[in-house]
């Protein structure tokens, strides 16, 4: 546990100071993905005074394009915190990030708890627990000296690039179209930078949510009513510069906007 806490403290210090994170010393770096999640949970405790309470999760590497880009062939999870969840139209200083990027996502808000005792979860099961859907921008931050050299355990420990999100208007579950066919487009400064569909997210965004619920259940953790889950990007990450205006458009779900000043 001393190693876990030491790794969490090193990552928390880098995040608070916006200093690019180098590879952690071998005697501290998480040795596998399971230990990476233990560091992540310790990091959440350290970060909450600065970013607010845990209000949900993000799921990364849920599409083929992102698995190829990150070179990790399976989903990974990270935390979402109260103070970095924003409404559409927000203006955020690019200087608050090391190297800010955005991803095009379908988010959900849960209507009920998904307790670990209920596992294993299926896509059909978790679908019944959803209250609303949102068009979403996941904000990511390449806060690393060279992320390609860190490995999955350390990226997981640091919430897998997570830096917040921007949510559009909620869409009630009963009015949502077939998510597999929903097309999403990432538009920066009026130019389309990528597009994908809900089917690109593990075949269906509900599959990603089921993965997360089952993953948390293996560690005795659950999802809770009211929490937000970002189910994974439909497109490859788009890296930004100061002044960029981002719009994510989703057929049948609406759009969400943000400006990085």
C-alpha positions in Angstrom: 0.0 0.0 0.0 2.9 2.3 0.6 3.9 2.0 -3.1 0.3 2.7 -4.1 0.1 5.8 -2.1 3.5 7.0 -3.2 2.4 6.7 -6.9 -0.8 8.5 -6.2 1.0 11.3 -4.5 3.4 11.7 -7.4 0.6 11.8 -10.0 -1.5 14.2 -7.8 1.4 16.6 -7.5 2.0 16.6 -11.3 -1.7 17.2 -11.9 -2.0 20.1 -9.5 1.1 21.8 -10.8 0.3 21.0 -14.5 3.8 19.6 -14.8 4.1 16.9 -17.5 4.3 13.5 -15.8 7.4 11.5 -16.4 7.5 7.7 -16.1 7.3 6.8 -12.4 10.3 5.2 -10.7 10.2 1.4 -11.0 9.8 0.9 -7.2 6.7 3.1 -7.3 5.0 2.6 -10.7 2.0 0.2 -10.8 3.2 -3.2 -11.9 -0.1 -4.2 -13.6 -3.5 -2.8 -14.5 -5.0 -4.1 -11.2 -2.5 -2.1 -9.3 -3.1 0.8 -11.6 -6.7 1.0 -10.5 -5.6 0.8 -6.8 -3.4 3.9 -7.5 -6.3 5.5 -9.3 -8.7 5.1 -6.3 -6.0 6.5 -4.0 -5.5 9.4 -6.4 -9.2 10.2 -6.3 -9.1 10.7 -2.5 -6.1 13.0 -2.9 -7.7 15.0 -5.8 -11.2 15.6 -4.4 -10.3 18.7 -2.4 -9.3 20.3 -5.7 -11.8 18.9 -8.2 -14.8 18.1 -6.0 -16.6 14.8 -5.4 -16.6 11.8 -7.7 -19.8 12.2 -9.9 -19.2 9.4 -12.4 -16.8 7.7 -14.7 -15.3 7.8 -18.2 -14.6 4.7 -20.3 -11.6 4.8 -22.7 -10.5 2.5 -25.5 -14.0 1.4 -26.4 -13.7 1.8 -30.1 -11.3 0.2 -32.6 -10.0 3.6 -33.6 -9.1 4.5 -30.0 -7.7 1.0 -29.2 -5.4 1.3 -32.2 -4.4 4.9 -31.3 -3.6 4.1 -27.7 -2.4 0.6 -28.4 -4.5 -0.9 -25.6 -6.9 -3.6 -26.9 -9.6 -3.3 -24.2 -11.6 -0.7 -22.3 -10.2 1.3 -19.4 -11.9 3.4 -16.8 -11.3 6.7 -15.0 -13.1 9.1 -12.7 -15.2 12.2 -13.5 -15.4 14.9 -10.8 -18.0 17.6 -9.9 -15.9 20.7 -10.6 -14.9 19.6 -14.2 -18.4 18.8 -15.5 -19.6 21.8 -17.6 -22.7 22.9 -19.5 -22.7 23.4 -23.3 -21.3 26.8 -24.3 -18.6 26.8 -21.6 -15.4 28.8 -22.3 -12.3 27.2 -20.7 -8.8 28.5 -20.7 -6.5 26.2 -22.7 -3.7 27.2 -20.3 -5.5 25.2 -17.5 -4.3 22.1 -19.3 -1.0 20.7 -20.4 -2.2 19.7 -23.9 -6.0 19.7 -24.1 -7.9 17.4 -26.4 -11.5 16.5 -27.0 -13.5 13.3 -27.8 -17.0 12.8 -29.2 -19.1 10.8 -26.7 -22.5 9.6 -25.7 -23.0 10.0 -22.0 -25.6 8.5 -19.7 -27.1 9.4 -16.3 -28.2 6.6 -14.1 -31.6 6.4 -12.6 -30.8 3.6 -10.1 -27.8 2.0 -8.4 -25.9 -0.9 -10.0 -24.7 -2.7 -6.9 -21.8 -5.2 -7.1 -24.0 -7.9 -5.7 -26.1 -7.7 -8.9 -23.2 -8.6 -11.2 -22.7 -9.9 -13.8 -24.4 -7.2 -15.8 -25.5 -7.3 -19.4 -26.2 -4.5 -21.9 -29.9 -5.1 -21.5 -29.7 -4.9 -17.7 -27.8 -1.7 -17.6 -30.0 -0.1 -20.2 -32.9 -0.3 -17.8 -30.9 1.6 -15.2 -30.4 4.7 -17.5 -32.4 7.9 -16.9 -31.1 10.2 -19.6 -28.5 10.4 -22.4 -26.4 13.4 -23.3 -24.4 14.6 -26.3 -21.0 15.0 -24.7 -17.5 16.3 -25.1 -14.9 14.5 -23.1 -12.1 16.8 -22.2 -8.7 14.9 -22.1 -5.3 16.2 -21.2 -2.0 14.8 -22.5 -0.3 15.7 -19.3 2.7 13.4 -19.9 6.3 13.8 -21.1 5.6 11.0 -23.5 2.5 9.0 -22.9 3.4 6.3 -25.4 6.2 5.1 -23.0 4.2 5.0 -19.8 2.2 1.8 -20.3 -1.4 1.0 -19.5 -1.0 0.6 -15.7 0.3 4.2 -15.2 -2.2 5.7 -17.7 -5.0 3.9 -15.8 -3.6 5.2 -12.5 -3.9 8.8 -13.8 -7.6 8.4 -14.9 -6.6 7.6 -18.5 -6.2 11.2 -19.7 -9.5 12.3 -18.1 -9.8 16.1 -17.5 -13.6 16.6 -17.4 -16.5 16.9 -19.8 -19.1 19.2 -21.4 -22.7 18.0 -21.5 -25.5 19.1 -23.8 -29.2 18.9 -23.1 -30.5 15.7 -21.5 -32.5 13.4 -23.7 -34.9 11.0 -21.8 -34.3 7.3 -22.4 -37.8 6.7 -23.8 -37.2 9.2 -26.7 -33.7 8.1 -27.7 -33.1 6.6 -31.1 -31.2 3.4 -31.8 -27.8 4.3 -30.4 -26.0 1.9 -32.7 -27.1 4.0 -35.6 -26.5 7.4 -34.0 -23.8 9.3 -36.0 -21.5 11.7 -34.1 -19.3 14.3 -35.7 -16.4 16.2 -34.1 -16.2 19.7 -35.6 -13.4 22.2 -34.7 -13.5 25.7 -36.0 -16.2 24.7 -38.5 -14.2 21.8 -39.9 -15.2 18.2 -39.4 -12.3 16.3 -37.8 -13.9 12.9 -37.4 -17.1 11.0 -37.3 -18.4 7.6 -36.0 -21.5 5.9 -34.8 -22.7 4.4 -31.5 -21.9 0.9 -33.0 -18.2 1.8 -32.9 -18.4 1.8 -29.1 -18.0 -2.0 -28.3 -21.0 -2.6 -30.7 -23.3 -0.5 -28.5 -22.7 2.1 -25.8 -24.7 -0.1 -23.4 -21.9 -2.7 -23.8 -19.4 -0.2 -22.5 -21.6 0.6 -19.5 -22.0 -3.1 -18.7 -18.2 -3.5 -18.9 -17.8 -0.6 -16.4 -20.4 -2.0 -14.0 -18.8 -5.5 -14.1 -15.3 -4.0 -13.8 -16.2 -2.0 -10.7 -18.1 -5.0 -9.2 -14.9 -7.1 -9.2 -13.5 -4.7 -6.7 -16.6 -4.4 -4.6 -17.6 -1.1 -6.1 -20.9 0.0 -7.7 -22.4 2.7 -9.8 -25.0 5.0 -8.2 -28.1 6.8 -9.2 -27.4 10.2 -10.6 -23.9 9.4 -11.7 -22.7 10.3 -15.2 -20.9 7.8 -17.4 -19.0 8.8 -20.6 -19.2 5.6 -22.7 -16.3 6.2 -25.0 -15.2 8.2 -28.0 -16.8 7.6 -31.5 -13.7 9.3 -33.1 -10.0 9.6 -32.6 -8.9 12.2 -30.1 -8.7 15.7 -31.5 -5.9 17.8 -29.9 -6.5 21.5 -29.6 -4.9 24.9 -29.4 -6.0 28.1 -27.7 -8.9 29.7 -29.5 -10.4 26.5 -30.9 -14.2 26.2 -30.9 -15.5 22.7 -30.6 -18.9 21.3 -31.6 -20.0 17.7 -31.3 -23.2 16.8 -33.2 -25.2 13.6 -32.8 -28.1 12.5 -34.9 -31.2 12.4 -32.6 -29.3 13.5 -29.5 -28.5 17.1 -30.4 -25.2 18.9 -30.0 -22.8 20.3 -27.4 -20.3 23.1 -27.7 -17.2 24.5 -25.9 -14.5 27.1 -26.6 -10.9 26.8 -25.4 -9.7 30.3 -25.0 
